[in-house]
């Protein structure tokens, strides 16, 4: 068995964007356009719910409207910045007026970028691309290197220290996800959501099984173990 997943959608490679906007027309337009750019997009129309969703599954980027029911966009932003797990989560804020924009700009630490409504979709897409390029430079590339590990997505091949590493489809997606966020610690739940998908029921213990296989495959006979176990937190890729 090996690379039979080559033709399956590569869930982990697609950037996941959460659009927090209660105006359905705008939310749908954003979703349509960002999906066309190759992103996976979910919509949430409520600030409180957005915080819960982000806790459950960490997005790569949040497009956050200022005016929202229950908890305002600015408050969502503030709370995300207070939590260690989301302190650096990229946020593009949508604001309606220039006074709001001034306040967003004045936030410390605030949104990464802001777009004033009404905006051109091409403008927002360009901002999203810029943020994604900055946080995940490997995203657009077929081949990504981290340390002595090289992952080639189109050929579905992995090499470490110049030697081929044979991985099953799940281990490949796991490694791909780690390679997009080197050094970052992921809980088992986060890995489940990112690699298996949130709509699939898999026990968290399954993650440990596949991490074990990935470890053994990467370590080979002489190489060091690149995956770090963080007690009661999860796993990270350190090379
Ligand atoms: Ca709104």
Boltz pocket constraint, residues with backbone or C-beta under 6 A from the ligand:
constraints:
  - pocket:
      binder: B
      contacts: [[A, 21], [A, 22], [A, 23], [A, 65], [A, 66], [A, 67], [A, 68]]
      max_distance: 6.0
